[in-house]
Amino acid sequence: MTEPVPIRRLLVSLTLLIVGVLLMLPLGAVLFEAFRDGIPAWIRAVRDPETLAALSLSLRLTLAAVPLSALFGLAAAWCLTKYRIPGDALFHALLDLPLAISPVVIGLALVLTWGPRSPLGRHLPPILFAFPGMLLAVLFVTFPYVARELIPLMTAQGTEEEEAAALTGAGFFCLLRRVTLPNVRWALFHGFVLAAARSLGEFGAVSIVSGHIRGRTLTLPLLVEMFYNEYRLRDAFAVASLLTLTALLTLAAKSALSRRIRYRNSLRSTPKAGR
């Protein structure tokens, strides 16, 4: 870069200021309040039965939603990169829809679609205000992350390896297991991490379809809101610190995966000696 040193220092200082004021300061305040009364008090708050129930539900939702999101994302990426589909630009736009639309609108849409008064919901067992409805909400918001990680990589890789394997007689599942998945596994894991983080932290869509039933349909983000509204601030900050620590671990995993992907890409792009 050729910009003057004062400009460079100004940009670096501005970036650090924005990161500090908008990100680090609020997150640090949450952790400070959570541990202000000491670790034993924090442990007592975390071991509250309502907190443990919310933690269990959040983990079960994540464990159910992330593999399904990965499966749907892989299928969508395969279709959009391996086949020529009329109107594929529309499909690309639809993949971004859950990222652009408000989560509250997503929750309302699910209520209208699967609620007891809807044409579908009236003929099905209860879905809303229970685990199935919350899983649908989480799937809706996490589905694009895996697909958006896979599509650019699979587009850049092309279809030559799959076509060569198909010529030797390999079937679809053999192609998927032996060729495609080894080539995209790090991007797939990256999408896993992002989907898991969004699943644990999702609030808006889940709030609409959960019904806020204590001990049954409250996830960790919903429990933070409930504790805060009940002026149980110590408990609210303790639960919020769980989400914050989870987010920090997710960022660490994401950074490690990103470095791994860049390293593998550099190995692929470096000509081998002797060529």
C-alpha positions in Angstrom: 0.0 0.0 0.0 1.2 3.5 -0.9 -1.0 5.8 1.2 0.8 8.2 3.6 1.7 7.0 7.1 -0.7 9.5 8.8 -3.6 8.2 6.7 -2.7 4.6 7.5 -2.5 5.4 11.2 -5.9 7.2 11.0 -7.5 4.2 9.4 -6.1 1.7 11.8 -7.1 3.9 14.8 -10.6 4.4 13.4 -11.0 0.6 12.9 -9.7 -0.1 16.4 -12.1 2.5 17.9 -15.1 1.1 16.1 -14.3 -2.5 17.1 -13.6 -1.4 20.7 -16.8 0.7 21.1 -19.2 -1.4 19.1 -18.0 -4.9 19.9 -15.5 -5.3 22.7 -16.8 -2.8 25.2 -20.4 -4.2 25.2 -19.2 -7.8 25.3 -16.8 -7.0 28.0 -19.5 -5.4 30.0 -21.7 -8.5 29.8 -18.8 -10.7 31.0 -18.0 -8.3 33.8 -21.6 -8.2 35.1 -21.8 -12.0 34.8 -18.8 -12.6 37.0 -19.0 -9.5 39.2 -20.2 -11.5 42.2 -17.6 -14.2 41.6 -17.4 -17.6 39.9 -19.5 -19.5 42.6 -22.4 -17.1 42.1 -22.1 -17.5 38.3 -22.1 -21.3 38.7 -25.2 -21.1 40.8 -27.0 -19.0 38.2 -26.0 -21.3 35.4 -27.1 -24.4 37.4 -30.6 -23.0 37.8 -33.1 -25.6 36.6 -34.6 -23.1 34.0 -31.2 -22.3 32.7 -30.3 -26.0 32.4 -33.6 -26.7 30.6 -33.0 -23.8 28.2 -29.4 -25.0 27.6 -30.6 -28.5 26.8 -33.2 -27.3 24.4 -30.8 -25.0 22.6 -28.3 -27.8 22.2 -30.9 -30.2 21.0 -32.1 -27.7 18.4 -28.6 -27.1 17.2 -27.8 -30.8 17.0 -30.9 -31.4 15.0 -30.8 -28.3 12.8 -27.1 -28.2 11.8 -26.9 -31.6 10.1 -30.2 -31.0 8.3 -29.0 -27.6 7.2 -25.7 -29.2 6.0 -27.7 -31.8 4.0 -30.0 -29.2 2.4 -27.1 -26.8 1.8 -25.1 -29.6 0.1 -28.0 -30.6 -2.1 -28.7 -27.0 -3.1 -25.0 -26.3 -3.9 -24.8 -29.5 -5.9 -27.9 -28.6 -8.0 -26.7 -25.0 -8.6 -23.1 -25.9 -9.5 -23.4 -29.3 -11.2 -26.5 -28.9 -13.2 -27.9 -26.2 -15.5 -31.2 -25.1 -14.0 -33.5 -22.6 -15.7 -33.8 -19.6 -13.5 -30.8 -20.4 -11.4 -30.4 -16.7 -10.6 -33.8 -16.8 -8.9 -32.6 -19.8 -6.8 -29.5 -17.9 -5.8 -31.7 -15.0 -4.7 -34.0 -17.3 -2.7 -31.0 -18.7 -0.9 -30.3 -15.2 0.4 -33.9 -14.6 1.5 -33.5 -15.9 5.0 -30.5 -13.7 5.5 -32.3 -10.6 4.3 -35.8 -11.0 5.8 -36.5 -10.1 9.4 -36.5 -13.2 11.7 -39.8 -11.9 13.2 -41.4 -12.1 9.7 -40.0 -15.6 9.4 -41.7 -16.6 12.6 -45.0 -15.0 11.6 -44.8 -16.8 8.2 -44.3 -20.1 10.0 -47.4 -19.4 12.2 -49.5 -18.7 9.1 -48.2 -21.8 7.4 -48.2 -24.4 10.2 -50.6 -22.9 12.8 -53.7 -24.7 13.9 -55.9 -22.4 11.7 -53.8 -22.8 8.5 -54.8 -25.3 5.8 -51.8 -27.4 6.5 -51.7 -27.1 10.3 -55.2 -28.1 10.9 -54.6 -31.6 9.5 -51.3 -32.2 11.3 -50.2 -32.8 14.9 -49.3 -29.6 16.8 -46.2 -28.1 15.4 -46.1 -24.6 16.9 -45.2 -24.0 20.5 -43.2 -27.2 20.6 -39.9 -28.6 19.4 -40.9 -29.2 15.7 -42.0 -25.6 15.2 -38.8 -24.2 16.8 -36.7 -26.6 14.6 -38.5 -25.3 11.5 -37.6 -21.7 12.5 -34.0 -22.6 13.1 -33.7 -24.5 9.9 -35.1 -21.5 8.0 -32.5 -19.1 9.3 -29.5 -21.5 9.2 -30.1 -23.2 5.8 -28.2 -20.6 3.7 -25.0 -20.6 5.6 -23.8 -24.1 4.4 -25.0 -23.5 0.9 -23.2 -20.1 0.7 -20.0 -21.6 1.9 -20.1 -24.5 -0.7 -21.4 -22.8 -3.8 -18.3 -20.6 -4.5 -15.9 -23.4 -3.9 -17.8 -26.0 -5.9 -18.2 -23.5 -8.8 -14.5 -22.8 -8.8 -13.7 -26.5 -8.8 -15.9 -27.2 -11.7 -17.2 -30.7 -12.7 -14.1 -32.2 -14.3 -13.3 -34.6 -11.4 -16.9 -35.8 -11.1 -17.1 -36.3 -14.9 -13.8 -38.3 -14.9 -15.0 -40.5 -12.0 -18.4 -41.0 -13.7 -16.6 -42.2 -16.9 -15.0 -44.9 -14.8 -18.4 -46.2 -13.7 -18.7 -44.4 -10.3 -22.3 -43.9 -9.1 -23.7 -40.8 -7.5 -23.0 -41.8 -3.9 -19.5 -42.9 -4.8 -18.9 -39.6 -6.5 -20.2 -37.8 -3.4 -18.1 -39.8 -1.0 -14.9 -40.2 -2.9 -14.7 -36.9 -4.9 -17.0 -34.1 -3.9 -17.0 -34.4 -0.1 -13.1 -34.6 0.2 -12.8 -31.5 -1.9 -15.3 -29.4 0.1 -15.0 -30.8 3.6 -13.3 -27.7 5.1 -15.9 -25.4 3.6 -18.6 -27.7 4.8 -17.2 -27.6 8.3 -17.0 -23.9 8.0 -20.7 -23.8 7.2 -21.3 -26.1 10.1 -19.7 -23.7 12.5 -21.7 -20.7 11.2 -25.0 -22.6 11.2 -24.4 -23.8 14.8 -23.6 -20.2 16.0 -26.8 -18.9 14.3 -28.8 -21.7 15.7 -27.7 -21.1 19.3 -28.2 -17.4 19.1 -31.4 -17.2 17.1 -34.1 -15.1 18.9 -36.7 -13.5 16.6 -38.1 -16.5 14.6 -37.9 -18.9 17.6 -39.6 -16.3 19.9 -42.7 -16.2 17.7 -43.2 -20.0 17.4 -42.0 -21.1 20.9 -44.9 -19.8 23.0 -42.5 -18.9 25.8 -43.5 -22.0 27.9 -41.2 -22.0 31.0 -39.0 -25.0 31.2 -40.2 -26.4 27.9 -39.8 -24.0 24.9 -37.4 -21.4 26.2 -34.0 -21.3 24.5 -31.0 -19.5 26.0 -31.7 -16.2 24.1 -35.4 -16.3 25.2 -34.4 -17.0 28.7 -32.2 -14.0 28.8 -35.1 -11.8 27.8 -37.4 -13.4 30.4 -34.8 -13.0 33.2 -34.2 -9.4 32.2 -38.0 -8.6 32.1 -38.3 -10.2 35.6 -35.4 -8.0 36.9 -33.3 -11.1 37.6 -30.3 -9.3 36.2 -27.6 -11.6 37.6 -29.3 -14.6 36.1 -29.8 -12.8 32.8 -26.1 -11.8 32.6 -25.0 -15.3 33.5 -27.0 -16.8 30.6 -25.8 -14.0 28.3 -22.3 -14.8 29.2 -22.9 -18.4 28.2 -23.9 -17.2 24.7 -21.0 -14.8 24.6 -18.5 -17.5 25.4 -20.1 -19.8 22.9 -19.8 -17.0 20.2 -16.1 -16.5 21.1 -15.4 -20.2 20.8 -17.3 -20.2 17.5 -15.2 -17.4 16.2 -12.0 -19.2 17.2 -13.2 -22.3 15.4 -14.2 -20.3 12.3 -10.8 -18.5 12.2 -9.0 -21.9 12.5 -11.0 -23.3 9.7 -10.5 -20.2 7.5 -6.7 -20.5 7.9 -6.9 -24.2 7.1 -8.9 -23.5 3.9 -6.5 -20.7 2.8 -3.6 -23.1 3.4 -5.1 -25.8 1.4 -6.0 -23.4 -1.4 -2.4 -22.1 -1.5 -1.2 -25.7 -1.8 -3.6 -26.3 -4.7 -2.5 -23.1 -6.5 1.3 -23.7 -6.0 2.9 -25.5 -8.9 4.6 -28.8 -8.0 8.3 -29.0 -8.3 9.5 -30.4 -11.5 6.6 -29.3 -13.7 
